[in-house]
Amino acid sequence: MSRAPSLYIHEMWRSTVFALAVCVLLASSIPAAQAMPASIGTPPVDVSNTLPGLGCRCLPNQPCWPSADTWQTFSASVSNRLIATTPPARACHNPFYDFAKCWEIQRGYSEDTWRQLQPGAMTYTNWETYKGEGCLGTSNFLNPPCHQGAVPLFTVNASNVADIQETVRFAANHNLRLVIKNTGHDLLGRSTAPNSLSLWVHYRKKMEVVDAFVPEGAPQGTEGEPAVVVESGVQFGELYKLLDEHNRTVVGGSSPTVGAAGGYCTGGGNGVLSKRYGLCVDNVLQYKVVTADGELRVANAYQNQDLFWALRGGGPGTFSVVVEAVMRTHPPLKNIIKVHVTIVSLFGTAMDKIMREFLARHNQWGKEGWSGYAFNIHKIVHILKFNYYLPDGDLAQSQATIEDFVRYARSFLGVIILQSSVESLPSYLDAVPTFLDMPIKQIGINFIIGSRMAPQTMFESPTGIDALATAIKEAQQDVEDIKALAGIVMVFVAGGQVSKGNSQDTSVQPAWRSALLLPSVGLMWNDDVSYKDQQEIQRALTKAVGRLRAITPGSGAYVNEADPNEPDWQDSFFGANYPRLRQIKHKYDPQGLFICRKCVGSEDWDDDLMCPRLQSP
C-alpha cells in the first residue's frame, strides 16, 4: 500500500502464445481496461534453493495459470472490474506509439494526481521496472523497447468489500502473486510485482465523521470518542478537507495524495502533528480487514486483538487487506507558526559548521514543540532548507528563535540567506500545501531512500551532535561519485507524544519512542542510467545509511522510508516485536498470500518472492 513524507526507488521474457490468447479474449470483455501489453514476459525464477512444486506462485506460461474462460468468469464475479494492466507510458513507445495519448502521458507523468489514476503506475518509476527493464516515459520516448517490467498483469478495481474478498480467494485458489495498491506512493515498491494480480482500492472513498465512536464488541457503557471512519481509498488531502469543515484534525502524512487507511498507518505513520498527538498507530481505534481466507474481520481492542496489534506498525501489505480504518480526531488548530529558511553556502567548511549548529538546536526546538522537514544538498553549492511548524505558537517569540539561528549562519563568509520567513497560518489545512515545498520535483522519478532514527540522547551532548554531523557528511561523500543526485532528508516529528506512546500497545518499531530526528539519504537518477549503474546506486545508498547505523546501535529505520537492501531488516524495521509479528502472520496467513519486499515473513521466500525457500532442518 501507499506511504508518506520524503524527498521524495525488473526482466521480462518474450511473450508466450498462451498469455497472448488470454490478452486477446480479455481485451474485448473487460470494460475500462487497456489492451494487454504485447510483451507479457515471465521473469526467470531461480529454484535452486526452493521447494519445487510446493507453493511457487503460478506464472503465465505454466499449466496452472488460469485459462481465458476462468479469467472471464472471475471478471464477472467482481462486477467486470478486471483490468488488463499495461505500463503507464506504453503509448509513448513504439510499436504502441499514439500521439494524443502520449501527449497526455507527458503532461501528467510527473504529477501525483495523474499517476494515482493509472492502475499500473507507481509514484517512483523505478518500482515499475524489473532488473532494469520496464517502460519508462520521461526520456527518449520512441527509442527504448517497452517491457511489462514490474507492472502487474491484471488489476481489480475493487469497488466494494465483496470484490476484495473475491479477489483474495481467487488469488489464493490459483496460487497467484497478489499485491495491494491505493496510490502507489511506496518507497519500497511493495504495491507492485511482476506477473501479479493487483487489488486496487483507490476508488473506495467513503468517509464519515463520528462524534462518539465506540469500537465494535466494546462492553456496554464504553465511552465513545471523536473519530473519523475512512475507506481504504481515501487520501489525506480529502480527509484533511473534510475534517477542516468539521473543526477537527488528525495525525496524517505530509503529502495530500498519500492513502490514509493503508500502508501509511500500518507502517507507523508520522506527521507534523505527531509531537502533539503521537504516531498514526497511536490513534487508530479500529480496522476492518479481509484476511487471506477471504473473511471480513473487525480488529480492535476487544476482538482479534493480536491482529489489531500487528496492523498498528507491523508493515503494509502483510497481514490482510485493509478495507476501513477508524482514526481518532483532535481539536482544530487555529494558529500554526510556519518557518521557511533556505541557506546557501559556497564553501563546504561553512556549511559543516552551520549543519552542526542546526542539529544542536533540535533538543531545545523539540522541547518547544517544533516539527517539520529539512533538506541538505551538497552539489556545486551547499544548501540547507527547512520548513518547521509550531502549533499554537507565539509569532514574535518564534521570529526571535529562528532569527537567532539565521544570524549565526549569516556570519560565515560565502553564505547567502535565500529565504527566511516566519508566518502564522490560520488552520492545519492551510499548512498542508507547504509541508513538501522542496528544492527538487519528486514525482515520476527514479528514487530510493534509507533512514535511521537518531535518539533523543544523541542531541543532549556535544559528542552525540558531532557524531551525527560527521555521519551525515560522510554519508554525502559516499554518494558523491555515482550517477544520481543525492540529498539528506531530516524528518523532525519524533519526541513529545511519540515518546510517551506505549510500544507494547502497538507493533511499531520501539526505537520511535526514544527518537527525536529521522535523518535519511535520498538518491534519484535519470531513466537512461544503466542497470549496472543502478545497482551501484543501491550499494552506495546502503553504505551511506550505514554511517547512520554505525552511530545509532539499538535504534532502527522507519519501515516506510527504508533502504530496499536494509541489512538485518527484521530488527531494523520491527525490533523486539518481530518474533510475535511472525507468529501472527502465520496464524492469519499461513500460506503467505500477502508477501512483499522486506515484509514480515518474506525471508521465507526467494528474492523474487515467487517460491518458498528450502528450510534448514
C-alpha positions as CSV (number, residue, x, y, z in Angstrom):
1,M,0.0,0.0,0.0
2,S,0.8,3.5,-0.2
3,R,3.3,5.8,2.0
4,A,4.1,9.4,3.2
5,P,6.7,12.2,3.5
6,S,10.1,12.4,1.8
7,L,12.4,13.9,-0.8
8,Y,10.9,12.2,-2.4
9,I,13.3,3.6,-6.0
10,H,12.7,-5.7,-13.0
11,E,13.5,-8.8,-16.7
12,M,10.5,-9.9,-18.7
13,W,11.0,-12.7,-21.2
14,R,9.3,-12.7,-24.6
15,S,5.6,-13.4,-24.5
16,T,4.0,-16.8,-24.7
17,V,1.3,-17.8,-27.1
18,F,-0.9,-18.8,-24.2
19,A,-0.7,-15.4,-22.4
20,L,-1.4,-13.5,-25.7
21,A,-4.5,-15.6,-26.2
22,V,-5.7,-14.6,-22.7
23,C,-5.0,-11.0,-23.6
24,V,-7.0,-11.0,-26.8
25,L,-10.0,-12.6,-25.2
26,L,-10.0,-10.3,-22.2
27,A,-9.4,-7.1,-24.2
28,S,-12.9,-7.3,-25.6
29,S,-14.7,-8.3,-22.4
30,I,-13.2,-6.1,-19.7
31,P,-14.6,-2.5,-19.5
32,A,-12.2,0.3,-18.6
33,A,-9.3,-1.9,-19.4
34,Q,-6.4,-1.0,-21.6
35,A,-5.3,-3.7,-24.1
36,M,-3.0,-6.3,-22.7
37,P,0.7,-5.5,-23.4
38,A,2.0,-7.1,-26.5
39,S,5.0,-8.4,-24.5
40,I,3.8,-10.3,-21.5
41,G,7.0,-11.6,-20.0
42,T,7.8,-14.2,-17.4
43,P,10.8,-13.3,-15.3
44,P,13.2,-16.2,-14.6
45,V,12.8,-17.8,-11.2
46,D,15.8,-19.4,-9.5
47,V,14.5,-22.5,-7.9
48,S,17.9,-23.9,-6.8
49,N,17.2,-23.1,-3.2
50,T,13.4,-23.6,-3.1
51,L,10.9,-26.4,-2.8
52,P,9.9,-27.3,-6.3
53,G,6.1,-27.7,-6.8
54,L,5.4,-26.8,-3.2
55,G,3.9,-23.3,-3.2
56,C,5.7,-21.5,-6.0
57,R,3.5,-18.8,-7.5
58,C,1.9,-19.6,-10.8
59,L,3.3,-17.9,-14.0
60,P,1.6,-17.2,-17.3
61,N,3.5,-19.8,-19.3
62,Q,2.6,-22.6,-16.8
63,P,-0.4,-25.0,-17.0
64,C,-1.6,-23.8,-13.5
65,W,-2.2,-20.3,-14.9
66,P,-6.0,-19.6,-15.1
67,S,-7.5,-20.1,-18.6
68,A,-9.1,-17.3,-20.6
69,D,-12.6,-18.6,-19.5
70,T,-11.5,-18.6,-15.9
71,W,-10.4,-15.0,-16.1
72,Q,-13.6,-14.0,-17.7
73,T,-15.7,-15.8,-15.1
74,F,-13.6,-14.1,-12.4
75,S,-14.1,-10.7,-14.1
76,A,-17.9,-11.2,-13.9
77,S,-17.6,-12.0,-10.2
78,V,-16.0,-8.6,-9.5
79,S,-18.6,-6.5,-11.4
80,N,-16.5,-6.7,-14.6
81,R,-13.8,-4.6,-12.9
82,L,-10.8,-6.7,-14.0
83,I,-8.3,-4.6,-16.0
84,A,-5.6,-6.0,-18.2
85,T,-2.8,-3.7,-17.0
86,T,-0.2,-2.0,-19.1
87,P,2.7,0.2,-18.2
88,P,1.5,3.8,-17.9
89,A,3.9,5.2,-20.5
90,R,3.2,2.4,-23.1
91,A,1.6,4.8,-25.7
92,C,4.9,6.7,-25.9
93,H,6.9,3.7,-27.1
94,N,7.0,2.0,-30.5
95,P,5.2,0.0,-31.7
96,F,2.4,1.2,-29.4
97,Y,3.0,5.0,-30.0
98,D,-0.1,7.1,-30.1
99,F,0.5,10.9,-30.4
100,A,-2.6,12.0,-28.5
101,K,-2.2,9.5,-25.7
102,C,1.5,10.2,-25.4
103,W,0.8,13.9,-25.1
104,E,-1.5,13.2,-22.1
105,I,1.2,11.0,-20.6
106,Q,3.8,13.6,-20.9
107,R,1.6,16.2,-19.3
108,G,0.8,14.0,-16.3
109,Y,3.9,11.9,-16.0
110,S,5.4,13.9,-13.1
111,E,2.1,14.6,-11.4
112,D,0.8,12.6,-8.5
113,T,-2.8,13.4,-9.5
114,W,-2.2,11.7,-12.8
115,R,-0.1,8.8,-11.6
116,Q,-2.6,7.7,-8.9
117,L,-5.3,7.2,-11.6
118,Q,-3.2,4.8,-13.6
119,P,-3.6,1.2,-12.4
120,G,0.0,0.3,-13.3
121,A,1.7,3.4,-12.1
122,M,3.9,4.0,-9.1
123,T,4.9,7.3,-7.6
124,Y,8.5,6.3,-8.1
125,T,9.1,4.9,-11.5
126,N,12.0,2.5,-10.7
127,W,9.5,0.3,-9.0
128,E,7.7,-0.2,-12.4
129,T,10.8,-1.9,-13.7
130,Y,12.3,-5.3,-13.1
131,K,16.1,-5.8,-13.2
132,G,16.4,-2.6,-15.3
133,E,13.7,-3.3,-17.8
134,G,10.4,-1.5,-18.0
135,C,8.5,1.1,-20.0
136,L,9.5,4.5,-18.6
137,G,8.5,7.6,-20.5
138,T,10.4,10.7,-19.5
139,S,13.3,10.5,-21.9
140,N,13.9,9.0,-25.4
141,F,10.2,8.2,-25.7
142,L,10.4,6.4,-29.1
143,N,13.6,4.6,-28.8
144,P,13.7,2.2,-25.8
145,P,11.6,-1.0,-26.0
146,C,8.5,-1.3,-23.8
147,H,8.6,-4.1,-21.3
148,Q,5.9,-5.0,-18.8
149,G,8.6,-4.8,-16.0
150,A,7.1,-5.0,-12.5
151,V,3.7,-3.7,-13.6
152,P,1.0,-6.3,-12.6
153,L,-0.6,-8.3,-15.5
154,F,-4.1,-7.8,-14.2
155,T,-5.8,-5.3,-11.8
156,V,-9.1,-5.5,-10.0
157,N,-10.6,-2.0,-9.5
158,A,-12.3,-3.1,-6.3
159,S,-15.5,-1.1,-5.6
160,N,-16.8,-3.0,-2.5
161,V,-15.8,-5.5,0.1
162,A,-17.2,-8.4,-1.9
163,D,-14.9,-7.5,-4.8
164,I,-11.9,-7.6,-2.4
165,Q,-13.0,-10.9,-0.9
166,E,-13.5,-12.5,-4.3
167,T,-10.1,-11.3,-5.5
168,V,-8.3,-12.6,-2.4
169,R,-10.0,-16.0,-2.8
170,F,-9.2,-16.1,-6.5
171,A,-5.5,-15.4,-5.9
172,A,-5.3,-18.0,-3.2
173,N,-7.1,-20.7,-5.1
174,H,-5.0,-20.2,-8.2
175,N,-1.7,-19.6,-6.3
176,L,-1.2,-16.1,-7.9
177,R,1.1,-13.4,-6.7
178,L,-1.2,-10.8,-5.1
179,V,-0.3,-7.1,-4.5
180,I,-2.4,-4.4,-2.8
181,K,-2.4,-0.8,-4.1
182,N,-4.1,2.5,-3.4
183,T,-2.0,5.3,-4.9
184,G,1.4,3.6,-5.4
185,H,3.1,6.0,-3.1
186,D,5.5,3.4,-1.7
187,L,9.3,3.8,-1.3
188,L,9.9,0.0,-1.2
189,G,7.7,-0.9,-4.2
190,R,5.5,-3.2,-2.1
191,S,2.3,-2.4,-4.0
192,T,3.5,-3.8,-7.4
193,A,5.2,-7.0,-8.6
194,P,6.0,-8.8,-11.9
195,N,3.3,-11.3,-13.1
196,S,1.0,-10.4,-10.3
197,L,-2.7,-9.7,-9.8
198,S,-3.2,-6.2,-8.3
199,L,-6.0,-5.4,-5.8
200,W,-6.6,-1.7,-6.5
201,V,-8.7,0.0,-3.7
202,H,-8.2,3.6,-4.9
203,Y,-11.9,4.4,-5.6
204,R,-13.1,3.4,-2.1
205,K,-13.7,6.9,-0.9
206,K,-16.3,6.9,1.8
207,M,-15.6,9.0,4.9
208,E,-17.8,9.6,8.0
209,V,-17.1,11.9,11.0
210,V,-18.3,10.4,14.2
211,D,-18.8,12.4,17.4
212,A,-18.5,9.4,19.8
213,F,-17.1,6.3,18.2
214,V,-17.3,3.1,20.2
215,P,-15.3,0.1,18.9
216,E,-17.4,-3.0,17.9
217,G,-17.5,-5.5,20.7
218,A,-16.8,-3.0,23.4
219,P,-18.6,-3.5,26.8
220,Q,-21.9,-1.7,27.2
221,G,-21.3,1.7,28.6
222,T,-17.9,2.2,27.0
223,E,-17.4,5.9,26.4
224,G,-17.0,7.0,22.8
225,E,-14.5,9.5,21.4
226,P,-14.4,11.7,18.3
227,A,-13.2,9.8,15.3
228,V,-13.4,9.6,11.5
229,V,-14.2,6.4,9.6
230,V,-12.4,6.1,6.2
231,E,-12.4,3.5,3.5
232,S,-9.2,2.2,2.0
233,G,-9.0,4.6,-1.0
234,V,-9.3,7.8,0.9
235,Q,-6.3,10.1,0.7
236,F,-5.1,12.6,3.2
237,G,-5.9,15.7,1.1
238,E,-9.6,14.5,1.0
239,L,-9.6,13.7,4.7
240,Y,-8.0,17.0,5.8
241,K,-10.6,18.9,3.8
242,L,-13.5,17.0,5.4
243,L,-12.1,17.4,8.9
244,D,-11.5,21.1,8.4
245,E,-15.2,21.5,7.7
246,H,-15.9,19.7,11.0
247,N,-13.4,21.7,13.0
248,R,-11.2,18.7,13.7
249,T,-7.7,17.4,12.8
250,V,-6.0,14.1,12.5
251,V,-2.4,12.8,12.6
252,G,-1.6,12.3,8.9
253,G,1.1,12.4,6.2
254,S,2.8,15.4,4.7
255,S,1.7,14.6,1.2
256,P,-2.1,15.1,0.5
257,T,-2.0,12.3,-2.1
258,V,-0.9,9.6,0.4
259,G,-3.5,7.0,1.4
260,A,-4.9,7.4,4.9
261,A,-6.1,3.9,5.8
262,G,-3.5,1.5,4.5
263,G,0.3,1.4,4.4
264,Y,1.0,4.8,5.9
265,C,-0.5,3.9,9.2
266,T,0.2,0.1,9.3
267,G,3.9,1.1,8.9
268,G,3.7,3.6,11.8
269,G,2.7,6.9,10.2
270,N,4.2,10.2,11.3
271,G,3.5,13.8,10.6
272,V,3.7,17.4,11.8
273,L,1.2,16.7,14.5
274,S,2.9,13.6,15.9
275,K,4.8,15.5,18.6
276,R,1.4,16.6,19.9
277,Y,-0.7,13.5,19.3
278,G,1.6,10.6,18.6
279,L,2.1,8.4,15.6
280,C,-0.8,7.3,13.4
281,V,-0.7,3.8,15.0
282,D,-1.3,5.5,18.4
283,N,-4.6,7.0,17.0
284,V,-6.2,4.1,15.2
285,L,-9.2,2.8,17.1
286,Q,-10.4,0.0,14.7
287,Y,-9.7,-1.8,11.4
288,K,-12.0,-3.8,9.2
289,V,-9.9,-6.1,7.0
290,V,-10.1,-9.1,4.7
291,T,-7.7,-11.8,5.7
292,A,-6.1,-14.4,3.5
293,D,-9.1,-16.8,3.9
294,G,-11.3,-14.2,2.3
295,E,-13.2,-13.4,5.6
296,L,-14.1,-9.9,6.7
297,R,-12.8,-9.3,10.2
298,V,-13.0,-6.5,12.7
299,A,-9.8,-5.8,14.7
300,N,-9.8,-3.5,17.7
301,A,-9.0,-3.6,21.4
302,Y,-11.9,-6.0,22.0
303,Q,-11.8,-8.6,19.2
304,N,-8.9,-10.0,17.2
305,Q,-6.6,-8.1,19.4
306,D,-3.5,-9.8,18.1
307,L,-4.3,-8.8,14.6
308,F,-5.1,-5.2,15.8
309,W,-1.7,-5.1,17.4
310,A,0.1,-6.4,14.3
311,L,-1.7,-3.9,12.0
312,R,-0.5,-1.0,14.0
313,G,3.1,-0.9,13.0
314,G,3.8,-4.4,11.5
315,G,4.0,-3.0,8.0
316,P,1.9,-2.7,4.8
317,G,0.5,-5.5,2.7
318,T,1.4,-8.2,5.2
319,F,-1.5,-9.4,7.3
320,S,-4.6,-8.6,5.4
321,V,-6.3,-6.1,3.1
322,V,-7.5,-3.0,5.0
323,V,-11.0,-2.0,3.9
324,E,-11.7,0.5,6.6
325,A,-9.9,2.3,9.4
326,V,-11.2,4.4,12.3
327,M,-8.9,7.2,13.4
328,R,-9.1,9.4,16.5
329,T,-9.6,13.0,15.7
330,H,-8.4,16.1,17.6
331,P,-9.5,19.7,18.2
332,P,-8.8,22.2,15.4
333,L,-5.6,24.3,15.2
334,K,-6.3,27.9,14.6
335,N,-2.7,29.2,14.7
336,I,0.3,27.3,13.2
337,I,3.6,29.1,13.1
338,K,5.5,28.2,9.9
339,V,9.2,28.9,9.4
340,H,10.8,28.7,6.0
341,V,14.5,29.1,5.8
342,T,16.9,28.4,2.8
343,I,20.6,28.8,3.3
344,V,23.2,28.6,0.5
345,S,26.9,28.3,1.2
346,L,29.7,28.5,-1.4
347,F,32.0,26.6,0.9
348,G,31.6,23.2,2.5
349,T,33.5,24.1,5.6
350,A,31.0,26.8,6.4
351,M,28.0,24.5,5.8
352,D,29.6,21.9,8.0
353,K,29.5,24.3,10.9
354,I,26.0,25.5,10.1
355,M,24.8,21.9,9.9
356,R,26.3,21.1,13.3
357,E,24.7,24.1,14.9
358,F,21.4,23.3,13.2
359,L,21.4,19.8,14.7
360,A,22.5,21.1,18.1
361,R,19.4,23.3,18.4
362,H,16.9,20.5,17.8
363,N,17.0,19.4,21.5
364,Q,15.5,22.8,22.6
365,W,13.3,23.1,19.5
366,G,11.9,19.7,20.3
367,K,11.0,20.7,23.8
368,E,9.3,23.8,22.4
369,G,7.1,21.6,20.1
370,W,8.6,22.4,16.7
371,S,8.4,19.8,14.0
372,G,8.8,19.6,10.2
373,Y,11.1,18.7,7.3
374,A,14.7,19.7,6.4
375,F,16.8,19.0,3.3
376,N,20.6,19.3,2.9
377,I,22.2,19.1,-0.6
378,H,25.8,19.2,-1.5
379,K,26.3,19.7,-5.2
380,I,28.4,22.5,-6.5
381,V,26.9,24.7,-3.8
382,H,25.8,23.6,-0.3
383,I,22.1,24.1,0.6
384,L,20.2,23.7,3.9
385,K,16.5,24.2,3.6
386,F,13.8,23.6,6.3
387,N,10.1,24.1,6.8
388,Y,9.3,23.9,10.5
389,Y,6.0,24.3,12.3
390,L,4.8,25.2,15.8
391,P,1.1,24.6,16.6
392,D,-0.4,27.4,18.7
393,G,2.9,29.2,18.8
394,D,3.7,32.8,19.5
395,L,4.7,34.7,16.4
396,A,7.1,37.2,17.9
397,Q,8.9,34.5,20.0
398,S,9.2,32.2,17.0
399,Q,10.7,35.0,14.9
400,A,13.3,35.6,17.7
401,T,14.1,31.9,17.9
402,I,14.7,31.4,14.2
403,E,16.4,34.8,13.6
404,D,19.0,33.8,16.2
405,F,19.9,30.7,14.1
406,V,19.8,32.6,10.8
407,R,22.1,35.3,12.3
408,Y,24.6,32.6,13.2
409,A,24.5,31.2,9.6
410,R,24.9,34.6,8.1
411,S,28.1,35.2,10.0
412,F,30.1,32.9,7.6
413,L,31.8,34.1,4.5
414,G,30.2,32.9,1.3
415,V,26.8,32.2,2.9
416,I,23.6,33.6,1.4
417,I,20.2,33.5,3.1
418,L,17.9,33.0,0.2
419,Q,14.8,33.0,2.3
420,S,14.0,33.4,6.0
421,S,10.3,33.9,6.8
422,V,8.0,33.4,9.8
423,E,4.2,33.5,9.4
424,S,1.1,32.4,11.2
425,L,-1.3,30.1,9.3
426,P,-5.0,30.0,10.4
427,S,-5.5,26.2,10.1
428,Y,-3.8,22.9,9.6
429,L,-5.4,22.7,6.1
430,D,-3.6,25.9,5.2
431,A,-0.3,24.4,6.4
432,V,-0.5,21.2,4.4
433,P,0.5,22.6,0.9
434,T,3.7,23.9,2.4
435,F,4.9,20.7,4.0
436,L,6.8,19.4,1.0
437,D,8.0,22.6,-0.5
438,M,11.2,21.0,-1.6
439,P,14.0,22.0,-4.0
440,I,13.5,19.1,-6.4
441,K,10.4,17.6,-8.1
442,Q,9.8,14.2,-6.5
443,I,7.0,12.6,-8.6
444,G,7.5,10.3,-11.6
445,I,11.2,9.9,-10.9
446,N,13.6,7.0,-10.0
447,F,14.1,7.3,-6.3
448,I,15.2,5.3,-3.3
449,I,15.8,6.4,0.3
450,G,17.3,4.9,3.5
451,S,16.6,6.2,7.0
452,R,17.8,5.8,10.6
453,M,16.2,7.1,13.8
454,A,18.5,9.4,15.8
455,P,17.7,9.1,19.6
456,Q,16.9,12.0,21.8
457,T,20.1,11.3,23.9
458,M,22.3,12.0,20.9
459,F,21.2,15.6,21.0
460,E,22.0,16.0,24.7
461,S,25.7,16.1,24.4
462,P,28.3,17.7,22.1
463,T,29.7,14.2,21.4
464,G,26.4,13.0,20.1
465,I,25.9,16.0,17.9
466,D,29.4,15.8,16.5
467,A,28.9,12.1,15.7
468,L,25.6,12.8,13.8
469,A,27.0,15.8,11.9
470,T,30.1,13.7,10.9
471,A,28.0,10.7,9.8
472,I,25.8,13.0,7.7
473,K,28.8,14.5,6.0
474,E,30.4,11.1,5.4
475,A,27.1,9.7,4.0
476,Q,27.1,12.6,1.5
477,Q,30.6,11.8,0.5
478,D,29.7,8.1,-0.1
479,V,27.2,9.1,-2.8
480,E,29.2,11.9,-4.5
481,D,30.6,9.8,-7.4
482,I,27.6,7.9,-8.6
483,K,25.2,8.6,-11.4
484,A,22.5,10.0,-9.1
485,L,21.5,13.2,-7.4
486,A,21.9,12.8,-3.6
487,G,20.4,14.7,-0.7
488,I,19.9,14.4,3.1
489,V,16.3,14.5,4.4
490,M,15.7,15.2,8.0
491,V,12.2,14.4,9.4
492,F,11.7,16.2,12.7
493,V,8.5,14.6,14.0
494,A,9.5,12.4,17.0
495,G,9.7,13.3,20.6
496,G,6.8,14.7,22.6
497,Q,3.8,12.5,22.5
498,V,5.6,10.0,20.2
499,S,7.9,9.3,23.2
500,K,5.0,8.9,25.5
501,G,3.3,6.2,23.4
502,N,3.4,2.6,24.7
503,S,5.2,0.3,22.3
504,Q,3.6,-2.7,24.0
505,D,0.2,-1.5,22.7
506,T,1.4,-1.3,19.1
507,S,3.9,-3.3,17.0
508,V,5.7,-0.2,15.7
509,Q,9.5,-0.2,15.9
510,P,10.1,0.6,19.6
511,A,13.0,2.9,18.7
512,W,10.4,5.5,17.7
513,R,9.7,6.0,21.4
514,S,13.2,7.3,22.1
515,A,13.9,9.1,18.8
516,L,14.0,12.8,18.1
517,L,15.0,13.1,14.4
518,L,14.8,10.8,11.4
519,P,17.8,11.5,9.1
520,S,17.7,9.8,5.7
521,V,19.7,9.6,2.5
522,G,17.8,10.0,-0.8
523,L,19.0,9.2,-4.3
524,M,17.4,9.9,-7.6
525,W,18.5,9.2,-11.2
526,N,17.6,9.5,-14.8
527,D,15.8,6.9,-16.9
528,D,18.9,6.4,-19.1
529,V,21.1,5.2,-16.2
530,S,22.1,1.6,-16.9
531,Y,21.0,-1.3,-14.7
532,K,24.6,-1.8,-13.7
533,D,24.9,1.8,-12.5
534,Q,21.5,1.5,-10.8
535,Q,22.9,-1.5,-8.8
536,E,25.9,0.7,-7.8
537,I,23.5,3.4,-6.7
538,Q,21.7,0.9,-4.4
539,R,25.1,-0.2,-3.0
540,A,26.1,3.4,-2.4
541,L,22.8,4.0,-0.5
542,T,23.4,1.1,1.8
543,K,26.9,2.2,2.5
544,A,25.8,5.8,3.2
545,V,23.0,4.9,5.5
546,G,25.5,2.6,7.2
547,R,27.2,5.7,8.5
548,L,24.0,6.5,10.4
549,R,23.5,2.8,11.6
550,A,27.1,2.8,13.0
551,I,26.4,5.7,15.4
552,T,22.9,4.5,16.5
553,P,23.2,1.0,17.9
554,G,19.9,-0.4,19.1
555,S,17.9,2.1,17.0
556,G,16.1,1.3,13.8
557,A,14.8,2.5,10.4
558,Y,11.3,3.8,9.5
559,V,9.8,0.9,7.6
560,N,8.0,3.2,5.1
561,E,11.2,5.2,4.3
562,A,13.8,2.5,4.3
563,D,16.8,1.2,2.3
564,P,15.4,-1.5,-0.1
565,N,18.5,-3.5,0.8
566,E,18.4,-2.8,4.6
567,P,20.7,-5.2,6.4
568,D,19.2,-7.1,9.3
569,W,15.9,-5.6,8.3
570,Q,13.8,-7.6,10.8
571,D,15.5,-5.9,13.7
572,S,15.9,-2.6,11.9
573,F,12.2,-2.3,11.0
574,F,10.5,-4.0,13.9
575,G,13.0,-4.6,16.7
576,A,11.9,-6.9,19.6
577,N,8.4,-7.1,18.1
578,Y,9.5,-9.3,15.2
579,P,9.1,-12.8,16.7
580,R,5.5,-12.1,17.7
581,L,4.7,-10.5,14.3
582,R,5.9,-13.7,12.6
583,Q,3.6,-15.8,14.8
584,I,0.6,-13.6,14.0
585,K,1.5,-13.6,10.3
586,H,1.5,-17.4,10.3
587,K,-1.8,-17.5,12.2
588,Y,-3.7,-15.3,9.8
589,D,-1.8,-16.0,6.5
590,P,-0.2,-19.5,6.8
591,Q,0.3,-19.8,3.1
592,G,2.0,-16.4,2.6
593,L,-0.6,-14.9,0.3
594,F,0.3,-11.4,1.4
595,I,4.1,-11.2,0.7
596,C,6.0,-8.1,-0.1
597,R,9.6,-6.9,-0.1
598,K,11.2,-6.8,3.3
599,C,7.8,-7.5,5.0
600,V,7.2,-9.9,7.9
601,G,7.7,-13.5,6.7
602,S,9.3,-12.5,3.4
603,E,12.6,-14.2,4.4
604,D,10.8,-17.5,3.9
605,W,10.6,-16.7,0.1
606,D,13.2,-16.4,-2.6
607,D,14.4,-13.0,-3.8
608,D,11.6,-12.7,-6.4
609,L,9.0,-13.7,-3.7
610,M,7.7,-16.4,-6.1
611,C,8.9,-19.6,-4.4
612,P,9.3,-20.6,-0.7
613,R,12.9,-21.1,0.3
614,L,14.2,-24.5,1.3
615,Q,14.1,-24.6,5.1
616,S,17.0,-25.8,7.1
617,P,16.3,-28.9,9.2
